[in-house]
Amino acid sequence: MTTGGETPVDAIVVGAGPNGLAAAITLARAGRSVRVYEAADEPGGGTRTMALTLPGFRHDMCSTILPLTLASPFFATVDLAARGVELIHPDMPNVPKS
């Protein structure tokens, strides 16, 4: 598969969110050449945290609570910290409605 004169690859993954990155890693581990395309300035998809309002405040882009990330059999095989991923565990991840 080629894309406009670039080096041929076996697979193209569109989107560098958790699922796209998991797919790309799985393909690469299987010996396939992979190219990942992401429209945003950084990977992470809806799991990104960004400064969107006032200085010092960081906001979840889409997803807020990801309780199964550490239990994921796939992500257990990836050294997330070595890749700059920091999983933050707040004391109270969800405030119940009063």
BAKEPA-931629 format. One record per residue (C-alpha): z, y, x; residue in three letters. Coordinates in steps of 0.2 Angstrom, whole numbers, always signed. Layout:
<nodes>
<node><z>Z</z><y>Y</y><x>X</x><type>ala</type></node>
...
</nodes>
This chain:
<nodes>
<node><z>+0</z><y>+0</y><x>+0</x><type>met</type></node>
<node><z>-5</z><y>+17</y><x>+7</x><type>thr</type></node>
<node><z>+0</z><y>+34</y><x>+1</x><type>thr</type></node>
<node><z>-12</z><y>+48</y><x>+7</x><type>gly</type></node>
<node><z>-16</z><y>+43</y><x>+25</x><type>gly</type></node>
<node><z>+2</z><y>+38</y><x>+29</x><type>glu</type></node>
<node><z>+6</z><y>+22</y><x>+38</x><type>thr</type></node>
<node><z>+5</z><y>+7</y><x>+25</x><type>pro</type></node>
<node><z>+21</z><y>+0</y><x>+18</x><type>val</type></node>
<node><z>+25</z><y>-15</y><x>+8</x><type>asp</type></node>
<node><z>+35</z><y>-5</y><x>-5</x><type>ala</type></node>
<node><z>+38</z><y>+12</y><x>-11</x><type>ile</type></node>
<node><z>+55</z><y>+17</y><x>-19</x><type>val</type></node>
<node><z>+55</z><y>+32</y><x>-30</x><type>val</type></node>
<node><z>+73</z><y>+40</y><x>-31</x><type>gly</type></node>
<node><z>+87</z><y>+39</y><x>-18</x><type>ala</type></node>
<node><z>+101</z><y>+36</y><x>-30</x><type>gly</type></node>
<node><z>+112</z><y>+21</y><x>-29</x><type>pro</type></node>
<node><z>+100</z><y>+9</y><x>-37</x><type>asn</type></node>
<node><z>+85</z><y>+16</y><x>-27</x><type>gly</type></node>
<node><z>+94</z><y>+14</y><x>-11</x><type>leu</type></node>
<node><z>+101</z><y>-3</y><x>-15</x><type>ala</type></node>
<node><z>+83</z><y>-8</y><x>-19</x><type>ala</type></node>
<node><z>+76</z><y>-1</y><x>-3</x><type>ala</type></node>
<node><z>+90</z><y>-9</y><x>+8</x><type>ile</type></node>
<node><z>+87</z><y>-26</y><x>-1</x><type>thr</type></node>
<node><z>+68</z><y>-25</y><x>+3</x><type>leu</type></node>
<node><z>+71</z><y>-20</y><x>+21</x><type>ala</type></node>
<node><z>+84</z><y>-34</y><x>+23</x><type>arg</type></node>
<node><z>+70</z><y>-46</y><x>+17</x><type>ala</type></node>
<node><z>+59</z><y>-39</y><x>+31</x><type>gly</type></node>
<node><z>+48</z><y>-28</y><x>+20</x><type>arg</type></node>
<node><z>+43</z><y>-10</y><x>+26</x><type>ser</type></node>
<node><z>+49</z><y>+2</y><x>+14</x><type>val</type></node>
<node><z>+47</z><y>+21</y><x>+10</x><type>arg</type></node>
<node><z>+59</z><y>+30</y><x>-1</x><type>val</type></node>
<node><z>+54</z><y>+46</y><x>-10</x><type>tyr</type></node>
<node><z>+67</z><y>+58</y><x>-17</x><type>glu</type></node>
<node><z>+64</z><y>+75</y><x>-25</x><type>ala</type></node>
<node><z>+81</z><y>+82</y><x>-22</x><type>ala</type></node>
<node><z>+87</z><y>+89</y><x>-5</x><type>asp</type></node>
<node><z>+99</z><y>+75</y><x>-2</x><type>glu</type></node>
<node><z>+101</z><y>+57</y><x>-8</x><type>pro</type></node>
<node><z>+114</z><y>+51</y><x>-20</x><type>gly</type></node>
<node><z>+106</z><y>+54</y><x>-37</x><type>gly</type></node>
<node><z>+118</z><y>+57</y><x>-51</x><type>gly</type></node>
<node><z>+133</z><y>+52</y><x>-39</x><type>thr</type></node>
<node><z>+131</z><y>+67</y><x>-29</x><type>arg</type></node>
<node><z>+145</z><y>+80</y><x>-28</x><type>thr</type></node>
<node><z>+139</z><y>+98</y><x>-25</x><type>met</type></node>
<node><z>+146</z><y>+115</y><x>-25</x><type>ala</type></node>
<node><z>+139</z><y>+122</y><x>-41</x><type>leu</type></node>
<node><z>+150</z><y>+136</y><x>-46</x><type>thr</type></node>
<node><z>+164</z><y>+145</y><x>-36</x><type>leu</type></node>
<node><z>+168</z><y>+143</y><x>-18</x><type>pro</type></node>
<node><z>+179</z><y>+128</y><x>-14</x><type>gly</type></node>
<node><z>+175</z><y>+119</y><x>-31</x><type>phe</type></node>
<node><z>+165</z><y>+103</y><x>-30</x><type>arg</type></node>
<node><z>+157</z><y>+95</y><x>-45</x><type>his</type></node>
<node><z>+150</z><y>+78</y><x>-50</x><type>asp</type></node>
<node><z>+131</z><y>+80</y><x>-54</x><type>met</type></node>
<node><z>+131</z><y>+67</y><x>-67</x><type>cys</type></node>
<node><z>+143</z><y>+52</y><x>-65</x><type>ser</type></node>
<node><z>+161</z><y>+55</y><x>-64</x><type>thr</type></node>
<node><z>+170</z><y>+39</y><x>-64</x><type>ile</type></node>
<node><z>+163</z><y>+24</y><x>-54</x><type>leu</type></node>
<node><z>+177</z><y>+11</y><x>-54</x><type>pro</type></node>
<node><z>+166</z><y>-3</y><x>-50</x><type>leu</type></node>
<node><z>+158</z><y>+4</y><x>-34</x><type>thr</type></node>
<node><z>+171</z><y>-5</y><x>-23</x><type>leu</type></node>
<node><z>+170</z><y>-21</y><x>-33</x><type>ala</type></node>
<node><z>+151</z><y>-21</y><x>-31</x><type>ser</type></node>
<node><z>+145</z><y>-37</y><x>-22</x><type>pro</type></node>
<node><z>+130</z><y>-27</y><x>-15</x><type>phe</type></node>
<node><z>+139</z><y>-12</y><x>-9</x><type>phe</type></node>
<node><z>+152</z><y>-23</y><x>-1</x><type>ala</type></node>
<node><z>+138</z><y>-28</y><x>+11</x><type>thr</type></node>
<node><z>+134</z><y>-9</y><x>+16</x><type>val</type></node>
<node><z>+146</z><y>+1</y><x>+27</x><type>asp</type></node>
<node><z>+146</z><y>+16</y><x>+16</x><type>leu</type></node>
<node><z>+158</z><y>+26</y><x>+28</x><type>ala</type></node>
<node><z>+146</z><y>+24</y><x>+43</x><type>ala</type></node>
<node><z>+133</z><y>+32</y><x>+32</x><type>arg</type></node>
<node><z>+143</z><y>+47</y><x>+28</x><type>gly</type></node>
<node><z>+148</z><y>+41</y><x>+11</x><type>val</type></node>
<node><z>+166</z><y>+46</y><x>+6</x><type>glu</type></node>
<node><z>+173</z><y>+38</y><x>-9</x><type>leu</type></node>
<node><z>+187</z><y>+49</y><x>-17</x><type>ile</type></node>
<node><z>+200</z><y>+41</y><x>-28</x><type>his</type></node>
<node><z>+209</z><y>+55</y><x>-37</x><type>pro</type></node>
<node><z>+227</z><y>+52</y><x>-44</x><type>asp</type></node>
<node><z>+220</z><y>+54</y><x>-62</x><type>met</type></node>
<node><z>+201</z><y>+51</y><x>-63</x><type>pro</type></node>
<node><z>+201</z><y>+54</y><x>-81</x><type>asn</type></node>
<node><z>+212</z><y>+65</y><x>-92</x><type>val</type></node>
<node><z>+215</z><y>+58</y><x>-109</x><type>pro</type></node>
<node><z>+212</z><y>+68</y><x>-124</x><type>lys</type></node>
<node><z>+228</z><y>+75</y><x>-131</x><type>ser</type></node>
</nodes>
